[in-house]
Amino acid sequence: MRTNRRFIFLIIFYNLSNLIFVSGDCINCLKEGEICDLSLGNCNYGLTCFNDQTRSNSSSICTKYLKQGDSCSIIKDSDLCDIGLKCLKDEDSKYKCLDYGFSTYLEKCKLDSDCSTTNQKCVNGYCYLLNYKQCFSPTDCTYDQICSLETSIYKCVNMKLKGGYCYASRLCFNGLICVNGVCTERILNQIGQFCNSDYDCDTNNGLYCSNFGICEKFFEPTSNNCKYSKNNSTESINQCGEYQSCGCENKCIQSSAYPIKYSLEHDLKNCAYDNECVYTDSINMLSKQSCINKYCKKHICNYKSSLIIGNNSNSGNHNCGYNKYLIDKYCSNSSPSNSFISIIIIIFSLILISTLVL
């Protein structure tokens, strides 16, 4: 006799430093101030499940994130700072939720934590290497260089553009490969050709590397019912496709990242280079003080959104808005400087109009 088993899936997503695992049941979304844990549900948009470690036997509570400039405590609530912020000492040695890791080599800084790696220190208002003879990451170099192993030591060497001389593909810029000593465009595989990863296929034209190791056309799965019975049979057939699992209310939802277009990251790298910004994941791209955020915000939004599971309507509300909150952080267009400039323009226009009227 066949035993019916409820299909269990895992949705894994980051809630600051905590990994949360959720079953296929409809998830209870909790409000601010409600007790939270894995059995009770997940906190709503803009909230995090926080436990005050300084209080004995205290329960975790859905709590609003601390914003930039808010006071914080390393012992009590260091994990409560908003996404993209850390509890750090400011210039007055007071702990506050601050931007961090937004400046690269030779970029402006006020604190050591402004620099993007621990290999750098803020000296006279600029990020400098502690060991000037050696680099450890791309942020230790300028935007047109890479950190490369050269004669037993890592050094900053100039990247090579298309047609440039090379002896290894790592020296070539933005996806170019070294062929016969020249940086050359990659030849992307087409439908039916063998592949090892999505990047081997022409993702710009919707191809991806299937489980069979062949480039195939990708079609985003529809949100079907998870199972159906054929011809009144007692046997249920799973309708969820690749990248999907059975979720809330018996609907198929996205459970792993769809193949992304290679062009999204390619465009972001080009934007960074054109604006003389260093591109690497070690930079805090959420910080509005980072070069890449200032000049390539739209590209960051497009690329990061494509990587975050649950960024479309087919994914349901399986994480109570955390992924949407994260996408909003990357894609927010709010800028104090722009708002200030707009206000000045409006005031100036009103003064000009009143002068003309008088």
BAKOL-287643 format. One record per residue: residue in three letters; x, y, z of N, C-alpha, C, O in turn. Coordinates in steps of 0.02 Angstrom, whole numbers, plus 32768, in hexadecimal, padded with zeros to 4 digits. Example, Ala and Ser with C-alpha at 12.3 -4.5 7.8 and 13.67 -1.06 7.14 Angstrom:
! BAKOL-287643
ALA82947EE4818682677F1F818682947F5B818682C87F5A81A7 SER82827F90816282AC7FCB816582858002818A829E80398192 
//
This chain:
! BAKOL-287643
MET802B7FC48000800080008000802C803E8000805A80458029 ARG801E806A7FD2804880A57FCC803480D880027FF980E6800C THR806680F28024805A8124805780618169803880948179801B ASN802C8192803F802E81D68025805A8201805180528201808E ARG80878223803480B48250805A80AC8297804180AD82A48004 ARG80A482C3806E809F8309805C80E483218044811783148064 PHE80E38342800C8123835A7FEF813D83948019811A83C68023 ILE817A838D8031819983C2805A81D183E2803281FA83C08013 PHE81D1842280328208844580108226847880408209848B8072 LEU8260848C802D828584BE8056828C84FE802E82A284FE7FF5 ILE82798533804D82888575803282BF8592805D82B5859D8099 ILE82F7859F8041832F85B88067833A86018054834486108019 PHE8338862B80828347867180748368869180B08362867980E9 TYR838B86C580A383B086E780D88384871A80FB8365874580DC ASN83838714813D836487488166839B8762819383A2874D81CD LEU83C287908178840187A68196842E8769819F84418749816E SER843F875781DD846F872181E7844D86DE81F2846E86AC81FE ASN840A86DC81EE83E6869E81FC83CD867E81BD83B186A08191 LEU83D5863C81B783B786178181837585FB8199837185DE81CF ILE83408605817182FE85F0818682E585BA815782E985C2811A PHE82CC8584817282B3854C814C826785488156824F8549818F VAL82428542811F81FA8543812381DD850880FD81F684F680C8 SER81A884EB8117818A84B280F6815884CA80C2814E850680BA GLY8139849B809F810C84AB806880C884C5807E80A084D78053 ASP80B984C980BF807A84E480D58078853080CA80AB855080C0 CYS803A854B80CC8033859480C9805585B28106804A859B813E ILE807D85E580FB80A5860281308080863B8152806286658131 ASN8084863C81938066867181BA809586AD81BB80CE86A781D3 CYS807E86E681A280A7872281A18098874B81E0805F875E81ED LEU80CD8759820680C58777824880CF87C2824780F687DD821F LYS80AC87E5827380AF882D827880E4884382AA80FE881A82D0 GLU80F2888382AA8122889F82DA810B8892832180D1889D8333 GLY813A887A834A812B886D839081148826839F8110881283D9 GLU810687FE836A80F087B98375812D878B837E816287968361 ILE8122875783A78157872683B3816386FF8372813386EC8350 CYS81A186F3836281B186D1832381E38699832F8212869F8356 ASP81D98663830C820A862D830581F4860282CA81C2861282AA LEU821885CD82BB820A85A5828081C48586828081A6857E824B SER81AB857682BA816A855582BE8130858682B980F9857382A7 LEU813D85C782C9810785F882CA80FF861D828880C886338278 GLY813586238262813186468222816B86768219819C8674823E ASN816586A181E7819886D281D68180871981E08144872681DA CYS81AD874681EE819B878C81F9818B87AE81B681A6879C8181 ASN815E87DE81B981488803817E817F882E816081B68834817B TYR816F884C8127819B8879810281B888AF8130819388D08155 GLY81FA88B6812E821B88EB8155822788D9819E823D890481C5 LEU8219889B81B18223888481F68255884B81F7825E882881C5 THR82758841823182A28809823A829487E7827C827F880882AC CYS82A087A6827F8294878082BC82D1878982EA8306876D82DE PHE82C887B1831E830087C8834882F987AF839082C387B183AD ASN8331879783AB8333878083F0836587AA841783A087AB8406 ASP834E87CA844B837987F3847683A187C484A3838787AA84D4 GLN83E187BA8492840B878B84B6841B87A084FD843287788526 THR840F87E0850C841E87F8855083E787E8858283F087F085BE ARG83AE87D08568837787BE8595837087728598836B87518564 SER8371875785D4836E870F85DC832886F585CB82F5871585DA ASN832786BB85A982E8869A859682B986C7856D827C86BE8570 SER82D586F6854982AB87228520829B870084DD82C486DC84C1 SER825E870C84C5824986F08485825E871E844C8268875A8455 SER8265870284108273872A83D58234874F83C181FD873383C2 ILE823C878E83AF820487BA839F820E87D88359824687EA8347 CYS81D887DE833281DC880182F281E8884B82FF81BF886D831E THR8220886382E7823788A682F8824D88CC82BA826888AF828B LYS8241890E82B882588937828182A4893D828282C3893F82B8 TYR82C1893F8247830989498242831C898E825D82F689BE8257 LEU835889938279837589D48289838E89F4824883AA89D1821E LYS83848A35824183978A58820483DC8A78820B83F98A798242 GLN83F58A9381D584378AB281D584398AEC8207840E8B188207 GLY846D8AEA823284768B1E826484568B0D82A784638B3082D9 ASP842D8AD982AA840F8AC482E984448AA7831784728A858300 SER843D8AB48358846B8A97838984608A4C838E84288A348387 CYS84968A268399849189DE839F84C589C583D284F089EB83E7 SER84C0898683E484ED896884148509892783F884E388FE83DF ILE854A891F83FC856A88E283E4854F88A5840A8548886F83ED ILE854088AE844985288877847384DE886B846984C888328465 LYS84B788A18465846E889B8468844D88928423842788638419 ASP845C88BF83F4843588BF83B6845F88CD8378844888F0834B SER849B88B1837584C688BD833B84A788A082FB84B488B982C4 ASP847E886B8302845F884C82C88420886F82B28400885A8281 LEU840D88A582D583CE88C682C683D688FF829383A5891B827C CYS841489108282841F894382508403892D820C840588F281FC ASP83E8895B81E783C8894C81A783F9892B8177843689308180 ILE83DE890A8144840788EA81118434891D80F0841C895180DA GLY8474890E80EB84A4893D80CF84C6896A810284EF899480F0 LEU84B48961814284D28988817984F2895981AB84E0891E81AF LYS8520897381D3853E894E820A8543897A8248854689B78243 CYS8543895A8283854B897E82C18596898B82CB85BC895E82DB LEU85AA89CA82C185F189DC82C185FC8A1D82E985CD8A4382F5 LYS86398A2882FC864A8A67831D864E8A9F82EA866E8A9882B5 ASP862D8AD882FB86328B1282CE866E8B3C82E186998B268308 GLU86738B7782C586AD8BA282D086B28BB9831986E88BCE832F ASP867B8BB6833E867C8BC7838686818B8A83B286768B8D83EF SER86938B508393869A8B1083B786598AF883D8865B8AD48409 LYS86218B0C83BB85E08AF483D285C68AC083A085CC8AC88363 TYR85A98A8A83BB85908A55838F854E8A6A836F851E8A7C8390 LYS854F8A68832B85138A798305850F8A4C82C785418A3082B1 CYS84D28A4782AB84CA8A22826D84E48A4D823384C98A828225 LEU85198A368214853C8A5F81E185458A3981A0854689FC819E ASP854C8A60816A85648A45812B85A98A27813585CE8A3D8162 TYR85BB89F7810D85FE89D98113861389BD80CF85EA89B080A4 GLY865489B380C7866F8990808D865D89AD804A865589888019 PHE865689EF804586428A0D8006867C8A2C7FE086758A3B7FA4 SER86B58A37800086EE8A577FDF87248A237FCF873389F87FF7 THR87408A297F93877589FC7F7E87B78A227F8087BA8A5C7F96 TYR87EB8A037F69882F8A1E7F6B88318A657F4E881C8A717F16 LEU884C8A957F7588558ADB7F6488148B037F6088148B3C7F49 GLU87DC8AE57F77879D8B0B7F7B87968B2B7FC087B68B157FEF LYS876C8B5E7FC487668B85800287458B5C803A871C8B31802E CYS875A8B6C8078873F8B4980B387458B7680F0876A8BA880EF LYS87218B65812487288B868165873C8B53819B875F8B6481CA LEU87248B16819387328AE081C387538AA581A0874C8A9D8163 ASP87778A7C81C587948A4081A8875E8A13818B876989F28159 SER87238A1281AC86EC89E7819686CE89FF815486A889D98134 ASP86DD8A3C813F86C68A5480FD86E98A2E80C586CC8A25808F CYS87268A1780D2874D89F3809F873189AD80968718898E80C6 SER87348994805987108957804787308916805E870F88E2805D THR876F89178073878F88DA808E87B888EB80CB87CB892580D7 THR87C788B880F387F188C1812F883A88CC811C886388DA8147 ASN884A88C480DC888E88CF80C4889B891A80B888D1892E80A4 GLN8866894380C5886D898B80BA885F89B180FB883C899A8127 LYS887D89EC80FE88748A17813888688A5E811F88858A7480EE CYS883D8A838143882F8AC8813188678AF5814B886E8AFE8188 VAL888E8B10811E88C78B3B813088C08B7E810D88BE8B8180CF ASN88BB8BB4813488B48BF78118887A8BFD80E7887E8C2080B5 GLY88448BDA80F788078BE080CF88028BB4809287D58BBC806A TYR88318B84808A88308B56805188408B0F806788658B058098 CYS88258ADD804488328A97805388758A838034887F8A867FF8 TYR88A38A6D806088E48A56804988EF8A0E805F88D189F6808F LEU891B89EA803A892B89A5804B895989A38088898789CB808E LEU894B897480B58978896980EE89BB894D80D589F0895F80EE ASN89B6892180A489F28905808489F3891E803C89D489008010 TYR8A18895480308A1589747FEF8A33894A7FB78A2A89587F7C LYS8A5789157FC98A7888EC7F978A4A88B47F7E8A5988947F4B GLN8A1388A77FA189EA886D7F9089A0887D7F96898B88A17FC3 CYS897888627F67892F88697F6A891088267F7D892F87F27F77 PHE88D288297F9588AF87EC7FA9886B87E57F87884D87AF7F88 SER8852881B7F6A881188197F48881088517F14883A887D7F15 PRO87DE884F7EE587DA88837EB287D288C97ECE87E788FA7EAF THR87B588CF7F0A87AC89127F2887ED89307F4187EF896B7F53 ASP882389087F42886589227F54888789437F1788BE895D7F1D CYS886589407EDE8881895C7EA0885389927E85881C899C7E9F THR886889B47E50883E89E67E30880C89C47E01881089877DF5 TYR87DC89EA7DE787A589CE7DC087BC89A87D818799897A7D6B ASP87F689BB7D65880D899C7D27884489687D34886A89587D07 GLN8847894F7D728878891C7D83885788E07DA4881D88E47DBA ILE887B88AA7DA78866886F7DCD889E885A7DFC88D8886A7DF1 CYS888C88357E3088BE881B7E5E88D287D57E4588AA87A67E48 SER890E87CF7E2C892387927E0A896387767E298990879C7E3D LEU896887347E2B89A487137E4589DC87197E1289D886FC7DDB GLU8A0F873E7E248A4787497DF78A8887397E1C8A9A87597E4D THR8AAB87067E038AEB86F27E208AE786EB7E6D8B0C870B7E92 SER8AB986C17E838AB086AC7EC98A9486E27EF78A9286D87F34 ILE8A7E871B7EDB8A5F874F7F048A25876F7EDD8A2887777EA0 TYR89F087807F0289B687A07EE289C487EA7ED789D6880F7F05 LYS89BB87FF7E9989C788457E87898E88607E5D896A883A7E3C CYS898688A37E5D895588C37E32897388CA7DEC89A788E97DE3 VAL895188AD7DBB896888B17D76892E88CC7D4B88F388C17D5B ASN893F88EE7D16890C890C7CEB88E388D77CC688FE88A77CAC MET88A188E27CC5887588B67C9E887F88C57C54889288FC7C40 LYS887288927C2B8879889A7BE38834889B7BC2880A88717BD1 LEU882A88CB7B9787EB88D07B7287EE88A47B34882188847B26 LYS87B888A37B0E87B4887A7AD287ED888B7AA287F888C57A91 GLY881188567A8E884A885F7A61888C88697A8488C1886A7A65 GLY888A88707AC788C7887B7AED88EE883A7AF788D388037AF4 TYR892F88427B03895A88087B0E894C87E97B528941880C7B83 CYS894C87A67B54894087837B93896587417B94897987267B60 TYR896E87277BD0898986E37BD7895B86B77C018969867C7C0B ALA892486D57C1A88F186B07C3F88AF86D57C3B88AE87137C36 SER887886B07C3B883686CF7C34882486FE7C6E87FC872C7C65 ARG884286F27CA98832871C7CE3884787657CD8882F87927CFA LEU887587707CA8888C87B47C9A885C87DA7C6D885F88177C67 CYS882F87B67C4B880287D47C1A87C387F07C3C87AB87D57C6E PHE87AA88277C228773884C7C40872F882C7C31872188197BF8 ASN870688287C6386BD881C7C5D86A987E27C2F868587EC7BFF GLY86C187A67C3F86AA876B7C1A86D2875A7BDD86C687267BBE LEU870287847BCA872E87737B93875B87397BA7876987307BE2 ILE877187127B77879E86DB7B8587DE86E37B5C87DF87027B27 CYS881486C87B77885586CD7B57885D86957B248861865A7B36 VAL886086A77AE4886986767AAE88A5868A7A8588A786C07A66 ASN88D7865D7A848915866A7A5E893586AD7A71894E86D27A46 GLY893286BD7AB2895386F97ACA892B87397AC0894687707AC9 VAL88EB87347AAC88C2876F7AA0887F87687AC4886087337AC3 CYS8869879E7AE68828879E7B0887F187A07AD387ED87CE7AAA THR87C6876D7AD6879587617AA1875087557ABE874A873C7AF6 GLU871B87677A9886D787597AAD86CB870E7AB286E386E77A89 ARG86A686FA7AE6869486B47AED866186A07AB8863686C87AA5 ILE866686647A9F863486497A72860286227A9B861385EE7AB8 LEU85C5863B7A9F8592861B7AC9857085E37AA3856185E87A68 ASN856485AC7AC8854585727AAA84FB857E7A9B84DA85A47ABE GLN84E3855D7A67849D85647A52847585257A63849084F67A80 ILE843685257A51840984ED7A62842684AA7A4B843C84A37A12 GLY8426847A7A7A843E84377A698487842B7A76849E83F27A73 GLN84AE84617A8384F584587A8F8502844A7AD984DB845E7B05 PHE853884277AE6854984127B2A855F844F7B54857984807B3A CYS855484497B96856484807BC3857284657C09855D842E7C1B ASN8596848D7C3185A2847D7C77857D84AB7CA6856F84997CDF SER856D84E87C8F854885187CB8852085467C8A852985457C4D ASP84F4856E7CA884CA859C7C8084F585CC7C5884E285E27C22 TYR853085DE7C73855A860F7C51857A85F47C118596861A7BEA ASP857685B17C08858F85957BC9855D85A07B90856F859F7B55 CYS851D85AC7BA284E885B27B7084D985FC7B6284ED86287B88 ASP84B786087B2B84A5864C7B17846986627B41843086617B2A THR847786777B7E8441868B7BAC841E86CA7B9583E586D67BA6 ASN844186F37B6D842287307B5383E687207B2783B887487B20 ASN83E686E57B0983AE86CF7ADF838486997B01836186727AE0 GLY838786997B44835A866E7B6A836E86267B71834585FC7B83 LEU83AE86167B6483C485D17B6C83E285C67BB183FA85F57BD0 TYR83DF85897BC983FD85767C088418852F7C038408850B7BD4 CYS8442851C7C34845F84D97C33843284AB7C5B842C84B27C98 SER8411847D7C3983E184507C598404841B7C83844284167C83 ASN83DD83F47CA783F883BE7CD0841B83897CA6844183607CC1 PHE840E83887C65842D83587C38846F83717C1B848E834F7BF2 GLY848483AE7C3084C283CA7C1784BE83E27BD084EF83E17BAA ILE848183F87BBC847684117B78845484557B7C842984607BA6 CYS846884827B50844884C47B4E840184BE7B3283F784A47AFB GLU83D184D67B59838B84D37B45836A85167B50838385407B75 LYS833285207B2F830B855E7B3782E8855C7B7A82C9852A7B8C PHE82ED85947BA082CD85967BE1828985B97BDD828485F07BC1 PHE825685997BF9821485B67BFE820285B97C47820285867C6A GLU81F185F57C5F81E085FD7CA681A285D47CB6816F85DA7C94 PRO81A785A97CE9816D857E7CFA813185A77D0F813885DD7D2C THR80F6858D7D0180B985AE7D1680A785967D5D80C085647D74 SER807B85BC7D7E806785AB7DC2802B857C7DC17FF285917DCC ASN8039853D7DB48004850A7DB27FF584F07DF8801984FE7E28 ASN7FBE84CA7DFD7FB584A37E397FEC846F7E3D800284567E09 CYS8001845E7E79803984317E80802C83EC7E62805683D07E3E LYS7FF083D17E707FE2838D7E5A7F9C83887E3C7F6F83B07E4D TYR7F9483587E117F50834A7DF87F4A82FF7DED7F7C82DC7DE5 SER7F0D82E87DEB7F0082A17DE17EE782967D997EB982B87D83 LYS7F0682687D767EF5825B7D317EBF82267D2C7EC581F07D48 ASN7E8A82387D087E5282097CFC7E3881EB7D3D7E2E81AE7D43 ASN7E2D82187D6F7E1282037DAF7E3C81CF7DD37E2381A97DFE SER7E7C81CC7DC27EA9819D7DE27EBA81B57E287EBA81F17E36 THR7EC981867E547EDD81987E987F2581AF7E9A7F3B81CA7ECD GLU7F4A81A57E647F9081B97E617F9682017E4C7F7C82157E17 SER7FB9822A7E737FC282707E648001827B7E3B8034825B7E47 ILE7FFE82A87E0A803782B77DE0805082FE7DF18029832D7DF3 ASN809183037DFE80AF83437E1080B6836F7DD280D5835A7DA1 GLN809983AC7DD5809B83D97D9B80D1840F7DA180DC84347D72 CYS80F284127DDA812584467DE3816284387DB8817A83FF7DB5 GLY817A846B7D9781B384627D6B81F5846D7D8D81FA84747DCA GLU822A846E7D64826D847C7D7D826D84C37D9B824C84F07D81 TYR829384CD7DD18297850C7DF58259851A7E20825285517E3B GLN822B84E97E2681EF84F27E4D81E684BD7E82820484877E7E SER81BE84CD7EB481A9849E7EE7816084AB7EF7814484DF7EE5 CYS8141847C7F1A80FB84837F2D80F784B07F6A811484A07F9E GLY80D384E77F6480D185177F9A808C85217FB7806384F37FB9 CYS8080855D7FCD8042856F7FF0800585657FC3800685757F88 GLU7FD0854C7FE17F9085417FBF7F9785157F817F74851F7F4F ASN7FC484E47F857FCC84B27F507FE084D17F0D7FCD84B87ED8 LYS800685097F0F801D852A7ED3806985207ECA808E85207EFA CYS807E85187E8B80C585137E7D80E585587E8280CD85887E64 ILE811A855D7EA8813D859D7EB0818785947EA181A1855C7EA3 GLN81A885CB7E9281F085C97E84821685B77EC4820985D37EF9 SER824485887EBD826B85727EF782B685767EEB82DD856B7F1A SER82CB85857EAF831285917EA1831785C47E6882E785CE7E42 ALA835185E47E638359861B7E34835286047DEC836E85D17DD9 TYR832D862B7DC48328861D7D7D836A862E7D5C839086577D76 PRO8379860F7D2283B686227CFE83B4866D7CEE838286867CD3 ILE83E986907CFE83E986D87CF2840886E87CAF843086C17C93 LYS83F687227C95841687387C57845D874E7C66846A87757C93 TYR848B87347C3F84D287457C4884DB87907C41850887AD7C60 SER84B187B07C1884B987F77C0A84AD88237C4784C8885B7C4A LEU8486880C7C79847888357CB484B788447CDB84C4887E7CED GLU84DF88117CE9851E881D7D0C8551883E7CDD857988677CF2 HIS854E882B7C9F857C88487C6D857188947C6985A288BA7C67 ASP853288A97C68852288F17C64853889157CA4854F894E7CA1 LEU853088F47CDD854589127D1C8590891D7D1D85A889517D33 LYS85B688EB7D0685FE88F27D05861489297CD58643894F7CE3 ASN85F2892E7C9C860389637C6C85F589A87C8A861D89D67C82 CYS85BC89AE7CAC85AB89EE7CCB85DF8A017D0085F48A3B7D03 ALA85F489D07D28862689DD7D5B866889F57D3B86868A267D52 TYR867D89D37D0786BC89E57CE686B78A2A7CC686E58A537CCD ASP86808A387CA486778A797C8286788AB37CB4868B8AEA7CA2 ASN86628AA67CF286608ADA7D25869A8AD57D57869A8AF57D8C GLU86CC8AAC7D4587098AA47D6D86FA8A8B7DB387188AA27DE4 CYS86CB8A5B7DB886B98A3B7DF886D389F47DF986D089D17DC6 VAL86EC89DE7E31870189997E3A86C3896D7E408694897F7E63 TYR86C289347E1D868A89057E2186A188C57E4386CD88A27E2B THR868188B67E7B868C88767E9D8656886F7ED3863D88A07EEC ASP864588317EE3861188247F148625883A7F5B85FA88417F86 SER866688457F67867B88597FAA866B88A27FB9867088B77FF3 ILE865788C97F868642890E7F9185FA890E7FA985D188E77F91 ASN85EA89397FD885A689417FF0857E89697FBD857C89A77FC0 MET855F89467F8E853B89677F5884FB89897F7084DE89B27F4C LEU84E489787FAC84A989987FC884B889DF7FE1848B8A087FE9 SER84F889EC7FED850B8A2E800785088A637FCF85268A5A7F9A LYS84E48A997FDC84DF8ACF7FAC85208AF67FA685278B217F7B GLN854F8AE67FD385908B087FD085C28AE37FA285F78AFD7F93 SER85AF8AA67F8D85DD8A817F6185D98A9C7F1B85A48AB27F04 CYS86108A9B7EF886148AB47EB385E28A917E8685C08AB07E5F ILE85DE8A4F7E8D85B48A277E60856A8A357E6D85428A317E3E ASN85578A447EAB85128A557EBA84FF8A997E9F84C78AA47E88 LYS852E8AC77EA185218B0C7E8985148B0D7E3E84E98B327E26 TYR853A8AE57E1885388AEA7DD085158AB07DAC85038AB67D72 CYS850B8A787DCF84F18A3C7DAE84B68A1E7DD384AD89E17DD3 LYS848E8A487DF484578A307E1E84268A047DF7841289CF7E0E LYS84138A1B7DBB83E489F67D9283FE89B07D8183D9897F7D83 HIS843E89AC7D70845C896B7D5E8461893D7D9B845789017D95 ILE8470895A7DD5847189327E13842C89157E20842688DA7E30 CYS83F9893F7E1983B489297E2483A288EF7DF6838788BD7E0D ASN83B088F77DB6839E88C37D8583C288817D9383A3884C7D91 TYR840388867DA2842A88497DAD841888267DEE840B87EA7DEE LYS8416884C7E258407882E7E6583C088127E6883B487DE7E86 SER839088347E48834B881C7E47834687D97E25831C87AF7E37 SER837087CE7DF2836D878F7DCD838887557DF6837A871B7DE7 LEU83AE87647E2B83CC872F7E5483A1871D7E9083AA86E77EAD ILE837387497EA3834D873F7EE1830F87167ED382E587297EA9 ILE830886DE7EF582CE86B37EEC829186D57F09829386F17F40 GLY825A86D17EE4821C86ED7EFE821187357EEA81F0875A7F0E ASN822D874A7EB0822587907E9C81ED87997E6981E987CD7E49 ASN81C287667E62818A876E7E34814A87527E53814C87327E88 SER8113875D7E3280D2874B7E4E80C887007E5380A086E97E7C ASN80EC86D97E2B80E486907E2D810086717E6C80F386367E7A SER812686977E928147867B7ECD811C867F7F0C812E86637F3F GLY80E486A27F0880B886A67F4280D786CE7F7A810786F37F71 ASN80BB86C57FB580D286EA7FEF80F886BD801E80EE86BF805B HIS8124869280028140865C802981768673805A818D864B8083 ASN818B86B3805781BA86CB808A81A4870C80AA81CC873080C7 CYS8162871B80A38143875480C58163879780B2816287C680DA GLY8180879B8077819887DA805E81E187E8806881F8881F8056 TYR820887B88084824F87C6808F827387D2804D829A88028046 ASN826787A7801C828987AF7FDB827687F07FBA82A088117F9B LYS823688027FBF822088427FA28243887C7FC5825688AD7FA5 TYR824B88778007826D88AB802D82B688B1801582D088E8800E LEU82D68878800A831C88787FF3832188977FAE834F88BE7FA1 ILE82F388857F8182F388A27F3E82E888EE7F41830989147F1E ASP82B989027F6C82AC894A7F7482EA896F7F8D82F589A97F7A LYS8313894F7FB68351896F7FCE8381897A7F9483A289AE7F91 TYR838589497F6783B289507F2D839689817EFA83BC89A27ED7 CYS835489867EF5833589AB7EBE831989EF7ED282FF8A137EA7 SER831D8A007F1283028A407F2983258A797F0583628A7B7F00 ASN82FC8AA87EEC83178AE17EC8831D8B1F7EF483318B557EDC SER830B8B187F34830D8B527F6083558B687F6983828B407F75 SER83608BA97F6583A38BC67F6D839C8C0A7F8E83818C387F70 PRO83B68C117FCC83B28C517FEE83CE8C8A7FC683B28CC27FC6 SER84058C7E7FA384258CB37F7C83F78CCA7F4483F18D067F37 ASN83D78C9A7F2183AA8CAC7EEB836D8CD17F0583558D017EE6 SER83538CBA7F3E83198CDB7F5C832A8D227F6F83028D507F65 PHE83658D2B7F8C837B8D6D7FA183818D9C7F65836B8DD57F67 ILE839E8D827F2F83A58DAA7EF283618DBE7ED683588DF67EC0 SER83318D8E7ED882EE8D9C7EBF82CD8DD37EE782AD8DFF7ECA ILE82D58DD27F2982B88E057F5582D68E497F4582B28E7B7F41 ILE83188E4C7F3C83398E8B7F2C831F8EA87EEB83148EE47EE5 ILE83158E7C7EB982FC8E927E7882B68EB07E7F82A78EE37E61 ILE828C8E8D7EA682478EA57EB082478EE97ED282238F167EBD ILE826F8EF07F0882728F2F7F2D828B8F687EFF826F8F9F7EFF PHE82BF8F597ED882DB8F8B7EAB82A68FA07E7782A18FDB7E67 SER82808F6F7E5E824C8F7E7E2C82168FAA7E4981FE8FD97E29 LEU82028F9C7E8881CF8FC57EA981E6900D7EB481C1903C7EAA ILE822690147EC9824290577ED38243907D7E91823390B97E8F LEU8257905A7E5B825B907A7E19821690907E02820E90C87DE9 ILE81E490667E0C81A090757DF7818590B17E1E816790DF7E01 SER819090B17E61817790E87E8B8199912A7E78817A915F7E7B THR81D991277E6481FE91637E4E81E1917F7E0E81D991BC7E07 LEU81D091527DDF81B491687DA0816F91867DA9815D91B77D87 VAL814891697DD7810491827DE4810691C87E0280DF91F37DEF LEU813491D27E31813B92137E51815792477E1F816092817E31 
//
